[in-house]
Amino acid sequence: MTRASLDKQPHEVASMFDDVAERYDLTNDVLSLGQARLWRKAVDKAVGARPAERVLDLAAGTGTSSVPFARTGAYVVPCDFSIGMLREGKKRQPWLPFTAGDATKLPFADDSFDAVTISFGLRNVQDTDAALAELYRVTKPGGRVVICEFSQPTWAPFRTVYTEYLMRALPPVATAVSSNPDAYVYLADSIRAWPDQPALAALLQKAGWQKVAWRNLTGGIVALHRGTKPAA
Ligand SMILES: C[S@@+](CC[C@H](N)C(=O)[O-])C[C@H]1O[C@@H](n2cnc3c(N)ncnc32)[C@H](O)[C@@H]1O
């Protein structure tokens, strides 16, 4: 069983997700105390996919994050570099065009998608700037990005309780539910080391995205960042 370290070596990250693939969605629901479903609805609304639009769901894993976009009639491409996650996704959602690809070297032409999105994936990519630049490259001028990622609760007392949850409650619960509980030690560590809301917004701006803004969900446990690629 693999647990990635915080230097996020791509082969370690990919094989860690290969190990959790089978029980990934169940573990998510349990560890997020059911909040994951609400977060997905908020992402769906923020992306606002329309019929016939092309949407890239990067780091799509088992494709659970991709399904809501497909339901709108958009053409959704779930892309991920964990073959285990892609295989599990293909079993559950055989109609989706799962594509193997690394976020830092996307296998798509420039200006291919109306919207690009990544849920709980960017934090796991070794080179955040490279992934944001690739997302920008494959987005059509005038297109949009939505990033859903763990962030910093804004109210200090809640932040303290949440950090305690990450450090103390999450590992034993993960041991009971996940096929690779060690992966959830990485989850807690990587969340604590991740940029807060303004810092991630600054990275998006640096990559060229305009009209960057964010919205907190569940008190800032999760943030949805959005941005637009300037029209040509
Ligand atoms: C926590 S899962 C999220 C899956 C899905 N988006 C969801 O919301 O359930 C993170 C995913 O990021 C993928 N990932 C991490 N680094 C990646 C990279 N450099 N390129 C492509 N996928 C990557 C992992 O393989 C894993 O499937």
PDBQT file of the ligand as one rigid body, heavy atoms in Angstrom, charges set to zero:
ROOT
HETATM    1  C1  LIG A 301      -9.215  13.053  -4.377  1.00  0.00    +0.000 C 
HETATM    2  S1  LIG A 301      -9.307  12.425  -6.005  1.00  0.00    +0.000 S 
HETATM    3  C2  LIG A 301     -10.582  13.395  -6.717  1.00  0.00    +0.000 C 
HETATM    4  C3  LIG A 301     -11.410  12.667  -7.732  1.00  0.00    +0.000 C 
HETATM    5  C4  LIG A 301     -12.655  13.387  -8.223  1.00  0.00    +0.000 C 
HETATM    6  N1  LIG A 301     -12.333  14.648  -8.872  1.00  0.00    +0.000 N 
HETATM    7  C5  LIG A 301     -13.650  13.626  -7.124  1.00  0.00    +0.000 C 
HETATM    8  O1  LIG A 301     -14.012  14.781  -6.877  1.00  0.00    +0.000 OA
HETATM    9  O2  LIG A 301     -14.079  12.641  -6.521  1.00  0.00    +0.000 OA
HETATM   10  C6  LIG A 301      -7.847  13.142  -6.684  1.00  0.00    +0.000 C 
HETATM   11  C7  LIG A 301      -7.495  12.598  -8.048  1.00  0.00    +0.000 C 
HETATM   12  O3  LIG A 301      -6.421  13.393  -8.568  1.00  0.00    +0.000 OA
HETATM   13  C8  LIG A 301      -5.677  12.566  -9.422  1.00  0.00    +0.000 C 
HETATM   14  N2  LIG A 301      -4.403  13.224  -9.702  1.00  0.00    +0.000 N 
HETATM   15  C9  LIG A 301      -3.467  13.638  -8.815  1.00  0.00    +0.000 A 
HETATM   16  N3  LIG A 301      -2.436  14.196  -9.452  1.00  0.00    +0.000 NA
HETATM   17  C10 LIG A 301      -2.717  14.137 -10.790  1.00  0.00    +0.000 A 
HETATM   18  C11 LIG A 301      -2.017  14.543 -11.962  1.00  0.00    +0.000 A 
HETATM   19  N4  LIG A 301      -0.809  15.121 -11.898  1.00  0.00    +0.000 N 
HETATM   20  N5  LIG A 301      -2.622  14.344 -13.151  1.00  0.00    +0.000 NA
HETATM   21  C12 LIG A 301      -3.845  13.758 -13.239  1.00  0.00    +0.000 A 
HETATM   22  N6  LIG A 301      -4.542  13.330 -12.168  1.00  0.00    +0.000 NA
HETATM   23  C13 LIG A 301      -3.974  13.522 -10.952  1.00  0.00    +0.000 A 
HETATM   24  C14 LIG A 301      -5.563  11.274  -8.626  1.00  0.00    +0.000 C 
HETATM   25  O4  LIG A 301      -5.181  10.179  -9.411  1.00  0.00    +0.000 OA
HETATM   26  C15 LIG A 301      -6.978  11.155  -8.050  1.00  0.00    +0.000 C 
HETATM   27  O5  LIG A 301      -7.808  10.355  -8.846  1.00  0.00    +0.000 OA
ENDROOT
TORSDOF 0
